[in-house]
Amino acid sequence: MEEKMWILHTDRGLSGRRRLCLAAVLCLLTGPARTGDACPPRCVCARDSGTVTCEDWWDSVVPELPEWTGTFVLRGGNVSTLQRGAFTGNGSESEITALSLSGNGIQSLEPYAFLGLTRLHSLDLSHNQLGFLSARCFHGLPQLRALYLNCSLQPPAVAQLARALSAESLRNLHRLELAGNRLRSIPPLRFDIYSLHSLVLTNNSIESVGREEVSGLERHRRTRLFLATNPFRCNCDLEPFYYWIKNSSQVQDAGRLVCSEPETKRGLPLEKLRREDVDCVTENLEAVSYVFLGIVLALIGVVFLMVLYLNREGIKRWLNNIREACRDQMEVYHYRYEQDSDPRLANVAV
């Protein structure tokens, strides 16, 4: 009887262990997947294409992404600042190759904001309100091929742009888009450190391209420019740029460049301008000729006054002689008039 009871007790112990094991298995099966594979809330994930798309992301931080993410699209967010390593929360390198952050109200890019994205090829920061660009915000992007900053730069960020883009890690950058940023000139970029093939500067406020800017672009003939929808001022200052687009094919949309000023040339394509419209030499020669004519006339006047001054005595005698001669002549006329008017003097004369 005791032996039978012991066997029964042992069977109950084994049954309890089985229950514990079964409960553990059920927890593993029904519990959430590991964080590295989980799709962020309010996002759409397509593992086959490696794409994660998050719409209307109102959080102030970037969501934690699955490890397999190759393309990440974040739109309509409220991420005002991208801090250091914003896309690598665990400190490891990411597999992301395309990152689109368009229209998220981003205002500041802190140093090393894209740290860990060593495989990133395309970065889109268009349609934000960037007011601060750290000098090291684009560091750690050795494979970046395309950078889009359209309609994003506030005036402080425009001044910081050249410094932010001077990172040695951007040496493989092929395309840079800066459209719609109210730029007044071509940014002073270090073309010597880039492999830049396309520079898009359309829809800005560029009125002229100076001689130094033209010389810098001529030294990098592989760079293609896009400058349409800029208010060009078609005057003498445009001369270097005018001759450059006439003799070079670097400006891909040269046929779409039109004059904004002066009023008489508004809407006229730059390619249809005449040489004299932008010829600084002709305008300068005209100005010099008028100045020279004024100087000559002034010298003639001075010489004439000096002659009058040096011959003042002779001129005075000459004037006196003329006066005396005129007086004598007038007396003769007076005498003849009196003689003709008096009949008695007329009879005496006869």
Disulfide bonds with the S-S distance in Angstrom:
Cys39-Cys45 1.95
Cys43-Cys54 1.94
Cys234-Cys259 1.85
Cys236-Cys280 1.88
